[in-house]
Amino acid sequence: MLTLEELKRQIDSLIQVGTICEVSKDKALARVKIFEIVTEFLPVLSQSSSFKRHFIPIKLGEQVLVFCPFGKNEIGFIIRSIFNKSCKEPSLANGNTEVMEYEDGTIIAYDTKAKELKINASDKIT
């Protein structure tokens, strides 16, 4: 029978906020630091299917959620990117515009209301 202490531990382990502290060479696995504890390598949730695969590199220091079904870390996974003080929404973002802002300053924005696609890059685009 499940003790009250074990039930509390499982509930506390369901969803936690942490920071990426290591990325695997496999690219889609990472370790997360939650307070003073570091998880094992966990899979990172992505927006992919057989129709389209989209890969966004995992960055050290990225704030994420760790979701552990049934409170079990060994079957957990990472839900990434929580906008916060150090990682704000792109400046062009609004209710009609999808914005991709890259670390080199390149911005791609598509406004569905105006039907405009804008690309702002400091260097030549190839």
Backbone bond lengths (Angstrom), bond angles and torsions (degrees), N, CA, C in turn:
res aa  C-N    CA-C-N  psi(-1)  N-CA   C-N-CA  omega(-1)  CA-C   N-CA-C  phi
1 M - - - 1.447 - - 1.535 109.13 -
2 L 1.301 115.45 143.55 1.453 122.84 -178.37 1.536 109.87 -74.75
3 T 1.328 116.05 127.20 1.460 119.16 178.75 1.527 109.51 -80.56
4 L 1.303 116.69 161.16 1.462 122.25 178.02 1.526 110.45 -61.06
5 E 1.318 116.82 -38.27 1.468 121.42 179.22 1.536 111.17 -64.64
6 E 1.340 116.93 -42.56 1.470 120.87 179.16 1.534 110.45 -67.64
7 L 1.324 117.35 -38.96 1.466 121.36 177.33 1.533 110.41 -62.56
8 K 1.323 117.87 -43.32 1.470 121.70 177.65 1.527 110.46 -61.89
9 R 1.348 118.27 -42.34 1.457 122.18 178.63 1.526 110.53 -61.55
10 Q 1.332 117.45 -43.01 1.468 121.10 179.88 1.526 111.29 -64.65
11 I 1.323 117.12 -42.58 1.465 120.73 179.01 1.529 110.23 -64.94
12 D 1.333 116.55 -43.34 1.469 120.55 178.60 1.522 111.57 -62.81
13 S 1.333 117.34 -27.60 1.463 121.72 -177.00 1.522 113.81 -89.80
14 L 1.323 119.44 -5.65 1.473 121.50 -176.23 1.522 112.41 -59.12
15 I 1.327 117.16 -55.53 1.466 121.97 -178.31 1.519 108.06 -136.46
16 Q 1.346 115.76 125.26 1.455 120.42 179.76 1.523 109.68 -136.11
17 V 1.321 116.35 150.89 1.458 121.97 177.02 1.523 107.44 -98.85
18 G 1.339 115.49 135.65 1.455 119.67 179.24 1.513 110.90 -151.96
19 T 1.334 115.44 -170.71 1.462 122.27 -177.23 1.517 109.23 -129.94
20 I 1.337 116.55 135.26 1.462 120.89 177.10 1.526 108.81 -61.24
21 C 1.338 116.38 125.76 1.466 119.50 -179.95 1.527 112.38 -118.81
22 E 1.326 117.74 -12.27 1.463 120.79 177.37 1.519 108.79 -158.65
23 V 1.341 115.99 140.83 1.461 121.67 178.48 1.517 107.80 -117.51
24 S 1.308 116.23 134.50 1.460 121.16 -179.29 1.519 111.50 -75.46
25 K 1.305 116.43 155.79 1.470 120.03 176.23 1.519 110.97 -65.80
26 D 1.335 117.66 -15.62 1.466 122.00 177.28 1.517 112.33 -75.83
27 K 1.330 118.70 -4.92 1.462 127.51 173.93 1.524 115.42 74.60
28 A 1.314 119.82 -29.11 1.461 120.34 -175.84 1.528 112.50 -110.65
29 L 1.332 116.53 17.66 1.458 121.99 177.40 1.519 108.58 -127.11
30 A 1.327 115.73 145.46 1.466 119.14 179.37 1.525 110.15 -150.25
31 R 1.317 114.67 159.57 1.471 121.75 172.05 1.521 107.11 -104.29
32 V 1.319 115.51 146.07 1.460 121.44 -177.84 1.522 109.06 -123.43
33 K 1.331 115.06 135.70 1.467 120.20 174.74 1.520 107.18 -94.55
34 I 1.328 115.06 120.96 1.467 122.49 177.89 1.525 105.77 -119.33
35 F 1.320 116.41 109.00 1.460 122.27 -169.84 1.529 107.94 55.90
36 E 1.309 119.82 -117.04 1.463 121.59 -179.36 1.527 112.53 -102.84
37 I 1.322 117.61 3.16 1.467 122.02 -176.98 1.523 109.52 -100.09
38 V 1.343 117.16 139.86 1.460 122.65 175.86 1.528 107.70 -112.81
39 T 1.330 116.43 128.50 1.459 121.26 -179.53 1.523 110.75 -73.71
40 E 1.309 115.54 169.01 1.465 121.44 167.22 1.525 106.59 -71.39
41 F 1.334 117.84 174.90 1.457 119.81 174.90 1.521 108.48 -66.24
42 L 1.331 115.97 127.85 1.459 122.44 -179.12 1.524 109.01 -121.05
43 P 1.337 117.93 150.17 1.466 119.94 176.27 1.523 110.71 -69.43
44 V 1.335 115.12 149.21 1.461 122.01 -179.60 1.519 108.57 -106.11
45 L 1.321 116.15 125.07 1.456 121.69 179.63 1.524 109.61 -62.41
46 S 1.334 116.45 136.70 1.462 120.23 179.33 1.522 109.49 -132.50
47 Q 1.314 115.88 165.44 1.459 121.30 177.01 1.521 107.35 -97.90
48 S 1.323 115.70 81.22 1.449 120.81 -176.32 1.511 110.53 -140.53
49 S 1.317 114.60 154.93 1.459 121.73 175.12 1.519 107.48 -156.96
50 S 1.327 116.90 -173.54 1.463 118.76 177.46 1.530 110.79 -69.94
51 F 1.342 117.44 -19.48 1.467 122.02 178.70 1.527 111.61 -76.27
52 K 1.348 116.04 -43.18 1.467 120.47 -175.02 1.522 109.70 -151.04
53 R 1.321 116.07 135.97 1.457 120.60 174.07 1.513 107.99 -113.99
54 H 1.321 116.24 131.04 1.459 122.06 -177.37 1.525 107.03 -129.09
55 F 1.330 116.69 118.29 1.456 120.79 -179.80 1.510 110.10 -111.92
56 I 1.309 116.21 127.23 1.460 122.73 173.99 1.525 106.24 -118.70
57 P 1.325 118.13 121.15 1.469 119.77 -178.18 1.530 111.67 -57.01
58 I 1.302 115.10 140.38 1.460 122.13 177.28 1.530 106.88 -82.27
59 K 1.322 117.03 133.21 1.467 121.01 -177.33 1.524 110.89 -112.98
60 L 1.331 115.40 140.73 1.461 120.28 174.72 1.522 108.61 -60.55
61 G 1.308 116.95 140.44 1.459 121.66 178.82 1.520 113.83 87.79
62 E 1.335 118.02 -5.83 1.465 121.59 179.47 1.529 109.44 -67.97
63 Q 1.321 116.81 131.64 1.459 121.14 179.46 1.527 108.88 -82.82
64 V 1.338 116.92 132.18 1.461 122.34 -173.96 1.525 111.31 -140.22
65 L 1.330 114.81 168.77 1.463 121.95 169.59 1.516 107.77 -104.33
66 V 1.308 116.95 140.00 1.457 121.68 172.09 1.518 106.12 -110.09
67 F 1.324 115.53 120.04 1.462 122.02 -178.77 1.519 108.03 -108.03
68 C 1.325 116.86 121.47 1.463 121.94 -178.90 1.527 109.11 -120.67
69 P 1.344 117.51 97.26 1.466 119.71 178.59 1.524 111.11 -53.72
70 F 1.307 116.59 136.85 1.462 123.92 -179.65 1.525 112.66 61.37
71 G 1.367 117.09 14.13 1.455 120.86 -179.86 1.512 113.47 73.65
72 K 1.343 117.19 17.00 1.466 121.48 -177.10 1.521 109.78 -101.90
73 N 1.327 116.66 113.05 1.460 122.11 -177.95 1.523 113.17 -61.90
74 E 1.329 117.38 -32.28 1.462 119.74 -175.69 1.529 113.48 -68.05
75 I 1.342 118.01 -15.82 1.475 120.13 175.51 1.534 110.71 -114.48
76 G 1.321 116.19 19.86 1.460 121.32 -178.91 1.518 112.58 -77.03
77 F 1.333 114.71 165.70 1.461 121.10 174.40 1.517 109.09 -149.37
78 I 1.338 115.08 165.31 1.460 122.03 -174.18 1.520 110.36 -104.21
79 I 1.325 115.68 129.61 1.461 122.23 171.37 1.519 104.79 -106.65
80 R 1.318 116.69 119.44 1.451 118.76 -166.44 1.512 116.12 -100.59
81 S 1.313 112.20 165.84 1.453 125.14 169.87 1.520 114.64 64.27
82 I 1.289 114.04 93.65 1.458 121.69 172.82 1.527 105.97 -108.97
83 F 1.340 117.28 118.62 1.460 118.59 176.30 1.516 108.30 -62.25
84 N 1.329 116.18 136.32 1.460 121.72 -177.70 1.520 109.10 -154.00
85 K 1.328 117.81 -170.60 1.468 121.80 -176.64 1.523 113.13 -58.34
86 S 1.340 117.50 -36.66 1.460 119.07 -177.59 1.535 112.94 -94.58
87 C 1.316 117.70 -6.67 1.475 121.99 178.70 1.524 107.64 -139.49
88 K 1.325 115.44 87.56 1.467 121.46 -175.02 1.531 111.53 -88.71
89 E 1.338 115.79 162.72 1.455 121.68 174.61 1.522 109.36 -62.00
90 P 1.353 117.96 150.29 1.469 119.36 176.51 1.525 110.37 -59.44
91 S 1.318 116.91 145.84 1.468 121.50 -174.82 1.533 113.05 -63.09
92 L 1.319 118.74 -28.60 1.470 120.80 -178.79 1.529 113.57 -85.77
93 A 1.311 117.74 -3.56 1.467 121.01 -176.34 1.520 111.12 -66.31
94 N 1.332 115.14 136.72 1.468 121.79 173.44 1.524 108.29 -156.29
95 G 1.302 117.96 -172.37 1.457 122.36 -176.42 1.515 115.12 -67.14
96 N 1.323 118.73 -14.68 1.466 122.09 -178.56 1.522 113.54 -115.13
97 T 1.322 117.59 -4.69 1.461 119.65 -169.51 1.521 112.30 -122.16
98 E 1.328 115.41 126.13 1.457 121.48 170.66 1.522 106.63 -90.44
99 V 1.319 116.61 130.55 1.464 120.44 -175.61 1.524 109.90 -127.43
100 M 1.330 115.45 133.04 1.461 121.86 171.08 1.520 106.49 -117.50
101 E 1.307 115.75 117.23 1.465 120.88 -179.22 1.525 107.40 -118.10
102 Y 1.324 116.13 120.20 1.456 121.32 -175.11 1.528 111.57 -96.84
103 E 1.337 116.13 161.45 1.463 121.45 -176.24 1.521 113.17 -64.33
104 D 1.349 118.61 -19.96 1.474 120.26 178.17 1.526 112.56 -87.64
105 G 1.352 116.90 2.99 1.458 120.95 178.45 1.519 114.71 97.93
106 T 1.330 118.05 -9.50 1.461 121.08 177.95 1.526 109.89 -67.04
107 I 1.335 116.72 135.90 1.459 122.24 179.30 1.525 108.77 -127.71
108 I 1.330 115.57 129.99 1.458 121.82 173.49 1.529 106.05 -118.96
109 A 1.331 116.58 123.19 1.462 120.94 -177.17 1.526 109.85 -131.37
110 Y 1.340 116.03 132.59 1.461 120.27 175.64 1.520 108.73 -121.75
111 D 1.332 115.76 118.78 1.464 123.58 179.38 1.527 107.56 -98.01
112 T 1.331 117.54 111.34 1.465 121.27 -176.60 1.524 112.28 -72.35
113 K 1.323 117.26 -27.35 1.474 120.02 179.56 1.528 110.50 -72.93
114 A 1.327 116.85 -46.74 1.471 121.35 -179.39 1.530 111.84 -86.03
115 K 1.345 117.01 -10.87 1.472 122.56 -176.08 1.526 111.02 56.11
116 E 1.344 114.86 47.91 1.461 121.56 -179.04 1.528 109.82 -119.89
117 L 1.318 114.79 132.95 1.453 121.95 173.16 1.520 107.11 -110.69
118 K 1.332 117.13 120.65 1.456 120.98 -178.43 1.521 109.13 -119.11
119 I 1.324 115.67 136.83 1.447 122.00 175.81 1.521 107.73 -125.70
120 N 1.313 116.05 123.43 1.442 121.93 179.65 1.530 107.24 -120.11
121 A 1.325 115.66 109.31 1.464 120.02 -179.34 1.523 108.51 -132.95
122 S 1.327 116.38 137.99 1.458 120.09 -178.62 1.524 111.60 -75.08
123 D 1.315 117.59 -25.90 1.464 122.17 179.97 1.528 109.70 -107.07
124 K 1.315 114.18 172.75 1.466 120.50 176.14 1.521 109.93 -63.79
125 I 1.308 117.07 137.13 1.464 122.20 177.70 1.519 108.02 -94.02
126 T 1.324 115.68 133.78 1.463 119.53 178.71 1.513 110.43 -109.34
